[in-house]
């Protein structure tokens, strides 16, 4: 087998191969079989076995000895046959690699050799061409030299003949001109005179030529007078008028005077068209409000006519401010008349003027006067002056378009206006009229966005007014029906909270529908069939700064800012804002922060293909503003509701004689009212906010007993033997306990859940109760009454807060402060307190 291997290597390896080539070939084979530099596969662990034929430590002698010992003769023959096949396969791959590279090298060599042959052939052809060109040049020079003498004689005779013909023409010129004047062949007469004018002027010192010149001048003056009269009449055709102007210019008629006469005649007709347009603007407007939104047909009027708490703003209602109202003049008809009369006439004047004074080829003396430059300057001034008057009328008419209902009519009118002005741009390149017209369209679009923003703001405020009325309606019905005393507080009726989710859903849906409706109307400015939609402004700034920023973002900011104002002012017309409205708006702003703002801006970006080339308001910034408004509204709601309950507690403490009060037999009515109102608030907040997280409650939360001193002081500290020094010691212990107790922030921001809101309200209420107690002096029965009231509050309030220890601490403070202010601190037994509270 060794002999076969050696024979195969000798047959397949070239005799002049070097070690570097062998390594390169082996490297290719290793790469093909997935082997690394050590000769093993990537995922194969390094083998130290000398019998591993694929390992780096392979030993042929050991491998053969092992095969002889372990294998039979048949197995040895099979092993040899298998190894021979593998060797031949490897040799075949090596030959393939060598032959492929060899063929590529041979192909490259042939290509270089062929290029050398082609370039050599091209050099031979260029040398031959150069020789032929030199021979042709030499032959041409020889012919020119041979014919030189005869050419000079022919040229001299031809010059004499031409001179004689010119002299004959000059002598016959006056008769020729008179004949042309009789036949009204003005063009031929002017052409003949122009041919002879320079010669007559040059030889005017000779009597014969002077006579001819004088006769010609008299005839041409008469001809010029007839041409001027024909130009002034203006009744000729366009071709005759053009010919008349051209001949006058050739007769040295002042070009400026001709231009002024032509433009003056055209101006009178165009000004008549403008006066007709202005007459349409003069009739007085029909009576009625001129604002964008008519407040008399707003959502508030709809609700007063048919109160529906569930739909504060019905977009299909006839009173919706977005529906179109009757207009005094159809703007599309106005633009059509202006385009068909004024713009069309102006384009006709421009075309005729350019044909007469600008585009006509200038020859001879006319070319030196640069008439086109002068004429085009006068034309620009003429067009700009009339276009300014026309644009002023158009803008006045656009400003009268106040209705934000059907936007398609305005867009079609602006499109037609812009489209017709493009004809001016084609006839008069460089004119400022098309750009000024585009600016009018841009200003109209910007003003339209402002109108839609004002309409959205008005709609939002009217919707809030409807919601406010819907919130007030159940309270009025409940009080007139003889409802309980708990209906006296704002937004605490049993019927009012039930409609809060419905009102929120209807308000949010109606606002979103109006935003979509406005976006659909504004999107007409960017429709593909609108000519000005491909302008850079409508592709970029209109979409990003106009629609996104000035309309959508500003409206969202307005919603947040107007909601904040309910926290900063006392409300409209001096009335306080209903707490339920604060709660509803806080939830609305929170919903905007979580989803609505992102949805609206994404819809705007997709619908208008907004590309943020210029800085725009980030979604995160708007969401942060909405969340801040929601937080402020919810904090204000907690403050308002807390102050309502605090007012009841304050009056109940200040109007009672706590020193001479009777022994308590039941819970005071105000405490029951506090629990009822807190329960009502809990139901109200639960309609819009989630439950929230509470700390684990102890098993005896409702059975907590209160000591007459707060903190670590125990009931046993009040022994029957009351020593004068005891208050000093207990005060000291109470103050030391407060140093190490957790501080309670009464007006801290609340979280967006029911538990946090109720916790904030209860903190404010109990803190007020505590401060009122500290300002009063109590007798024995007064202290006992406070104990009963605090125990009753503890029985019900602990379930509303996130941490029951907060209620325990504040109630402990109330009872302890009462004991400090008590003249005869004799606390009531806990069993008696529980009996009174259960009975109450």
KAWO-V29080 format. One record per residue. N is the residue number from 1. SS is DSSP state (a for helix, b for strand, c for the rest). Layout:
# KAWO-V29080
n->{N:N}
ss->{SS:SS}
This chain:
# KAWO-V29080
n->{1:2:3:4:5:6:7:8:9:10:11:12:13:14:15:16:17:18:19:20:21:22:23:24:25:26:27:28:29:30:31:32:33:34:35:36:37:38:39:40:41:42:43:44:45:46:47:48:49:50:51:52:53:54:55:56:57:58:59:60:61:62:63:64:65:66:67:68:69:70:71:72:73:74:75:76:77:78:79:80:81:82:83:84:85:86:87:88:89:90:91:92:93:94:95:96:97:98:99:100:101:102:103:104:105:106:107:108:109:110:111:112:113:114:115:116:117:118:119:120:121:122:123:124:125:126:127:128:129:130:131:132:133:134:135:136:137:138:139:140:141:142:143:144:145:146:147:148:149:150:151:152:153:154:155:156:157:158:159:160:161:162:163:164:165:166:167:168:169:170:171:172:173:174:175:176:177:178:179:180:181:182:183:184:185:186:187:188:189:190:191:192:193:194:195:196:197:198:199:200:201:202:203:204:205:206:207:208:209:210:211:212:213:214:215:216:217:218:219:220:221:222:223:224:225:226:227:228:229:230:231:232:233:234:235:236:237:238:239:240:241:242:243:244:245:246:247:248:249:250:251:252:253:254:255:256:257:258:259:260:261:262:263:264:265:266:267:268:269:270:271:272:273:274:275:276:277:278:279:280:281:282:283:284:285:286:287:288:289:290:291:292:293:294:295:296:297:298:299:300:301:302:303:304:305:306:307:308:309:310:311:312:313:314:315:316:317:318:319:320:321:322:323:324:325:326:327:328:329:330:331:332:333:334:335:336:337:338:339:340:341:342:343:344:345:346:347:348:349:350:351:352:353:354:355:356:357:358:359:360:361:362:363:364:365:366:367:368:369:370:371:372:373:374:375:376:377:378:379:380:381:382:383:384:385:386:387:388:389:390:391:392:393:394:395:396:397:398:399:400:401:402:403:404:405:406:407:408:409:410:411:412:413:414:415:416:417:418:419:420:421:422:423:424:425:426:427:428:429:430:431:432:433:434:435:436:437:438:439:440:441:442:443:444:445:446:447:448:449:450:451:452:453:454:455:456:457:458:459:460:461:462:463:464:465:466:467:468:469:470:471:472:473:474:475:476:477:478:479:480:481:482:483:484:485:486:487:488:489:490:491:492:493:494:495:496:497:498:499:500:501:502:503:504:505:506:507:508:509:510:511:512:513:514:515:516:517:518:519:520:521:522:523:524:525:526:527:528:529:530:531:532:533:534:535:536:537:538:539:540:541:542:543:544:545:546:547:548:549:550:551:552:553:554:555:556:557:558:559:560:561:562:563:564:565:566:567:568:569:570:571:572:573:574:575:576:577:578:579:580:581:582:583:584:585:586:587:588:589:590:591:592:593:594:595:596:597:598:599:600:601:602:603:604:605:606:607:608:609:610:611:612:613:614:615:616:617:618:619:620:621:622:623:624:625:626:627:628:629:630:631:632:633:634:635:636:637:638:639:640:641:642:643:644:645:646:647:648:649:650:651:652:653:654:655:656:657:658:659:660:661:662:663:664:665:666:667:668:669:670:671:672:673:674:675:676:677:678:679:680:681:682:683:684:685:686:687:688:689:690:691:692:693:694:695:696:697:698:699:700:701:702:703:704:705:706:707:708:709:710:711:712:713:714:715:716:717:718:719:720:721:722:723:724:725:726:727:728:729:730:731:732:733:734:735:736:737:738:739:740:741:742:743:744:745:746:747:748:749:750:751:752:753:754:755:756:757:758:759:760:761:762:763:764:765:766:767:768:769:770:771:772:773:774:775:776:777:778:779:780:781:782:783:784:785:786:787:788:789:790:791:792:793:794:795:796:797:798:799:800:801:802:803:804:805:806:807:808:809:810:811:812:813:814:815:816:817:818:819:820:821:822:823:824:825:826:827:828:829:830:831:832:833:834:835:836:837:838:839:840}
ss->{c:a:a:a:a:a:a:a:a:a:a:a:c:c:c:c:c:c:a:a:a:a:a:a:a:a:a:a:a:a:a:a:c:c:b:c:c:c:c:c:b:c:c:c:c:c:c:c:c:c:c:c:c:c:c:c:c:c:c:a:a:a:a:a:a:a:a:a:a:a:c:c:a:a:a:a:a:a:a:a:a:a:a:a:a:a:a:a:a:a:a:a:a:a:a:a:a:a:a:a:a:a:a:a:a:a:a:a:a:a:a:a:a:a:a:a:a:a:a:a:a:a:a:a:a:a:a:a:a:a:a:a:a:a:a:a:a:a:a:a:a:a:a:a:a:a:c:a:a:a:a:a:a:a:a:a:a:a:a:a:a:a:a:a:a:a:a:a:a:a:a:a:a:a:a:a:a:a:a:a:a:a:c:c:c:a:a:a:a:a:a:a:a:a:a:a:a:a:a:a:a:a:c:c:c:c:a:a:a:a:a:a:a:a:a:a:a:a:a:a:a:a:a:a:a:a:a:a:a:a:a:a:a:c:c:c:c:a:a:a:a:a:a:a:a:a:a:a:a:a:c:c:c:c:a:a:a:a:a:a:a:a:a:a:a:a:a:a:a:a:a:a:a:a:a:a:a:a:a:a:a:a:c:c:c:c:c:c:c:c:c:c:c:c:a:a:a:c:a:a:a:a:a:a:a:c:c:c:c:c:c:c:c:c:c:c:c:c:c:c:c:c:c:c:c:c:c:c:c:c:a:a:a:a:a:a:a:a:a:a:a:a:a:a:a:a:a:a:a:a:a:a:a:a:a:a:a:a:c:c:c:c:c:c:a:a:a:a:a:c:a:a:a:a:a:a:a:a:a:a:a:a:a:a:a:a:a:a:a:a:a:a:a:a:a:a:a:a:a:c:c:c:c:c:c:c:c:a:a:a:a:a:a:a:a:a:a:a:a:a:a:a:a:a:a:a:a:c:c:c:c:c:a:a:a:a:a:a:a:a:a:a:a:a:a:a:a:a:a:a:a:a:a:a:a:a:a:a:a:a:a:a:a:a:a:a:a:a:a:a:a:a:a:a:a:a:a:a:a:a:c:c:c:c:a:a:a:a:c:c:c:c:c:c:c:c:a:a:a:a:a:a:a:a:a:a:a:a:a:a:a:a:a:a:a:a:a:a:a:a:a:a:a:a:a:a:c:c:c:c:a:a:a:a:c:a:a:a:a:a:a:a:a:a:a:a:a:a:a:a:a:a:a:a:a:a:a:a:a:a:a:a:a:a:a:a:a:a:c:c:c:a:a:a:c:c:c:c:a:a:a:a:a:a:a:a:a:a:a:a:a:a:a:a:a:a:a:a:a:a:a:a:a:a:a:a:a:a:c:c:c:c:c:c:c:c:c:c:a:a:a:a:a:a:a:a:a:a:a:a:a:a:a:a:a:a:a:a:a:a:a:a:a:a:a:a:a:a:a:a:a:a:a:a:c:c:c:c:c:c:c:c:c:c:c:c:c:c:a:a:a:a:a:a:a:a:a:a:a:a:a:a:a:a:a:a:c:c:c:c:c:c:c:c:c:c:c:c:c:c:a:a:a:c:c:c:c:c:c:c:c:c:c:c:a:a:a:c:c:c:c:c:c:c:c:a:a:a:a:a:a:a:a:a:a:a:a:a:a:a:c:c:c:c:c:c:c:c:c:c:c:c:c:a:a:a:a:a:a:a:a:a:a:a:a:a:a:a:a:a:a:a:a:c:c:c:c:b:c:a:a:a:a:a:a:a:a:a:a:a:a:a:a:a:a:a:a:a:a:a:c:c:c:a:a:a:a:a:a:a:a:a:a:a:a:a:a:a:a:a:c:b:c:c:c:c:c:c:c:a:a:a:a:a:a:a:a:a:a:c}
